[in-house]
Amino acid sequence: MALGGLRREIEEQIAQQCREIVDLKRQLNTLLLIARLPPELLAEVFMAYAELSTSEYVDYGTTVPPYISRFRITHVRHHWREVALQTPRLWAEVVMAKLPCVKEMLARSKEAPLSVSGSMEDSREGSEMFGSIVGEMHRAKDLNLNVQRRLLRPFHRSEPTQVPLLRSLKLSALYTRGSPSSEPLPFISTLIPTQLRELDVTGYPLDCFRILVLPSLTRLSWSGHSTKSTVSAVLALLLHTPLLRSLAIYDSSMISGEDV
C-alpha cells in the first residue's frame, strides 16, 4: 500500500474512534440525574434560566449580553440542544443586537408570539435586522424599539399591516435632531393593532399616532423630551380609546394649546 493510502486509512480509523468516543460520552451523560427529566420539564428549566438571565455578565474578560444564555444552553449537551431547539418560546424574545442571532432566533421560534426589543442602528445590518422583524410582524406580541423616523421610511407600505397579537408598543427616539415632524410615522402608521393594550412613546409627538385606531388601549404614556404635541392630538387619542384606564403625560408644558 502506498504511503498516502496508508495515511488516509489511519486517519479514518482515528476519526472513527473519535466518533465512537463521542457516542460513548453521550451514553454516559444519559446516566446523570438531570438527563432523566422528561423533555417538557427540561424545557421549563431552560425557560426559567432564560428569564433569570436578564443582565450582562463578564466571562473571561468579555461582556456577555443576556440573550446569549439561550445559545449557551445548546452547547452543553446533545440532549439539551435537541430539547432547546424543540422549544420555540425559548427563542421568542428577540433582541436586535446581531443580525445572525436575530435570524437564528426568528427561525428557531417558529410561530411562537414574539417580544422584540432593541435599537435600530443607522447601518446596513440594522436595516436588515428590522427587515427580518417586519416579515414576522403577524406574530409580534411586544415591541420595544428605539428608532429614528428616517430609518422607518424604507419599510413604509401603502397597505395596512395586520398585527393581531400586538399587546404592547414602546417607541422611543431619544436623539431626535432638529424639529421633529408631526406627520404619521412611516410603517408604524400602517399597523392595525386591534388588541393593543399599552402604548409608551418617548421623543415623538403624539400627533404622529393620530391615525392609529386603538379601541383596546388601556394604558398610554408619553414623554416628549423637548418634543411638542398639540391638545387636539391628545384629545383625538382619548376620543378613540374608550377602555383607557391609565394616562401618563410627562412634561405637560410640551403640549401646545395653539390649536384649541
N, C-alpha and C positions, 0 to 999 in steps of 0.2 A: 504494500500500500504506500502511495506517495505521502511525503511528509505533510503536505497541505490537507490531504484527505484524513490522515490520522489526527491532525489537529482539530479539524471540524468535528470528527467523531467524539473526541474527548470533550470538546466544548459543549456538544449536545448532551453528553452524559452528565456534565456538571449542571447544565440548565435543567435537565430532568430531575436531578436530585434536589435542586433548589425549589422546583415546583412541589416536589413531594414534601420537603420541609415546611413550606408554606401551608400545605394541606394539613400536615400534622399539627402545626401551630393552631390552625383554625379548629381542629378537633379538640385540642387542649383547652382552647378558650371556651368551648361549649360546656366545660365542667365547672366554670365559675358560677357563683350563685346568681349574679345579675343576668347571666345568659339564660337562666331558666324562666325569666319573666316572659309572659306572653307578649307578642308584638304590640298589642293595643295598650298595654300598661307601660311598656318601654317608651312608646310614643308620648305618653303623658309625662313621663320623667323628662324626656327631651324638651317638651313644651315648657315645663316648669323651669328647667335650666335656662332656656332661652329668655324667659320672662325675667329671671333674676339677673341676666347679663345685660344690664341697662346702662352701664358706664364704661368708659375706656379703661384699659389697664396696660401696664408695661410688662412686656415679655422679652427678656434678653436685650433690654435697652430700646426696644421698638414699641411705640404706642399702637395698641390694637383696638380698633373700633368694636363696639358691642355686637354688631351684626355678624362678625366673623365667627362668633361662638357657634353658630349653626353649622358652618362649614367644618369646623374642627370636630364636631360630633362624628362626621362621616370619615374621619381619618383615624379613629381609634381602633375599631374592629370591623371586620367584614359584615358581620351580622348587624351591627349598629348602622352601618352605611345603608344596608338594604332597608331597614325599618325607617330610617330618616328620609330616604328618598321616596318611600311609600306613604309619607305623612305630608300632604300638600300644605296644610295650615302652618307647618313649621317654617315654610318659606314665604308665607304670605305677608310678612312685614318687610316691605321693600324700602331700602334706604338708597337714595340717589347719590352714591359715592363713586363707584367704579362701574363702568359700562359692562365688563364681563360678569361682575357679580349681579348686576341688575337683570341682565338677560338670563342668567342661570336661575335666579330666584323666581323670575316670572315663569320659566319653563317648569321648574320643579313644583311650583304652587298649583299647577294645572288650572282648575277653575275655582279655586278657593277665593273667597272675598279678600280683597287687598287693602292693606293700610300702607300708604306711600308717604314718605317724608324726605325732606332734604332741600337743597338749594339747586336751582337750575343755573349752572355756570354759563358764562358767555364764551362757549367753546364748542368745537365740533362734537366732542364727547358728551358735553352737557345737552346739546340739541338731540343727539342720538338717544340718550337716556330718556329724555322726556318723550321723544317719539315712540319709544318702546312702551312707555306708560300709556300714551294716548291710545295705542292699539288694544289696550286691556281695560279701558275706562268702563266698560259694561259691568265689570266686577269690582270696581273701586268702592270701598266702604268708607275709608277715611283718607282725606288728602290734606297734608300739611306741607305747604310749599312756600319757599322764598324765591320769588321770580320777578323779573322786570317785564313791564308791558311789551317792550320791543322784542323780547325773546319769545313771546307768545304768538306774535303775528304770523310766523311761518306755519303755525298749526291751526290757524283760523279756517273755518269751513262755513259754507253757506247753509248747509242743512243742520238741523239740531242734533245734538249728541245725547243719546239716552244714557242716563246713569242711575238705573233703578235701585241700586244698593247703597248709594252715597248717603251717609248719615252725618258726616262732619266735614266741613270745608274750612281750612285755615289758610289764608293767603297773606303774605307779608312782602313788602317792598321797602326794606329799611333804608336803602341807599338811593332813593329816587333823586335824580338830578334835574334841576330846572323846575318849571311849573308843571305839575302833573296834570294829565288830561282827565276830563270827566266823562269822556266817551266810554261806551261799554268796553270791557276788557276783551281783547281778542281771545278766541277759543272759549274762555270761561263763560262768556255771554251766550254761547250756544248750548250750554249744558241744560238738560231738563232734569233737575234733581227733585223728583216727586216725593222722595222720602227724607229730604234733608232736615236734620234736627238742629244742627249747630253751625253758625256762620261766624267766623272770627276773622276780622280784617284789620291789618296794620299797614299804614302807609299808602293806602289807596283811598280816593274819595268814595263815599258811599254812592255817589251818582253813578259810578261805574257799574253798580249792581242793580240799577233801577229796572232793567228789563227782565231780571230773573223772576220767575214765578215760584214763590216759596210758601205754599199753603200749609206745609207741615212743620215749619220752623218754630222751635220753642226757645232758642237762645241766640241772641245777637250781641256781638261785642265788636266795638270799633274804636281804634286808636289812630288818630290822624297823623301824628308825628310831623307837624307843620304842614299837613295836607288838609286843605279846606273842603268841606261839603256844604250842601245847601239844605235849608229846612225842608224844601219840597222833596228832596231825595229821601230824607228821614221819614217824612210823612207817607211818601209813596210806599216805602218798605213796610211801614207799620200797617198801612191800609191792606196790604196783601199778605199779612202774617197773622191770621186770626187766632192761631194757637200759641203765639209768643207769650212766654212766661218770664223771661229774663232779658233785660235790655241794659247793656253797659256801654256808656259813651265816655271815653277818657279824653280830657281836654276839650270840653264843650265850646271853648272860645273859637275852635276851628270850624264851628258850624255857622255859616253866614245866613243872615235873615234878609238879605237884599232882595230875594225873590218872593218874599211874602207880601 
